[in-house]
Amino acid sequence: MRTPLWFMLLFALPIAWQRLQRLIRPQSFLKLNFLRRHFGVNFHHGHLGLFIILAIAFWLAFFPWTWRLWMLDSFVFGLGLLTDEIIPYFSSAAGADRETELEIYDRSCRKTIWLAVVIDLLVGVCTSLARL
């Protein structure tokens, strides 16, 4: 059985990873990913989180009683990826270049961490209540 602390950690993990990676190796974020470089598709880790959440929703629609713990783990992880991109997304201008995107991403760190703390606490409370 998963504990509320497990879900809180799973939610915080992708946010901490992305923010620490940006802090330790900022140049790695300047490199464009494969989809953006070859096809012009602007794909971020927040999009990956959204795809994970949508995949879990479709799985639940067709197979509601199989792989429940795996799905919940994936959902919380995807929510963490998506949360790290929410504030920078709403703060950016459409069609911004990569340098501007990274500047906005850096400026949004404090707000993103506050949002993540609130959501993480809600995840902990909800999973605690679900165990009752």
Secondary structure, 3 states (H helix, E strand, C coil): CCCHHHHHHHHHHHHHHHHHHHHHCHHHHCCCCHHHHHHCCCCCHHHHHHHHHHHHHHHHHHCCCCCHHHHHHHHHHHHHHHHHHHHHHHHCCCCCCHHHHHHHHHHCHHHHHHHHHHHHHHHHHHHHHHCC
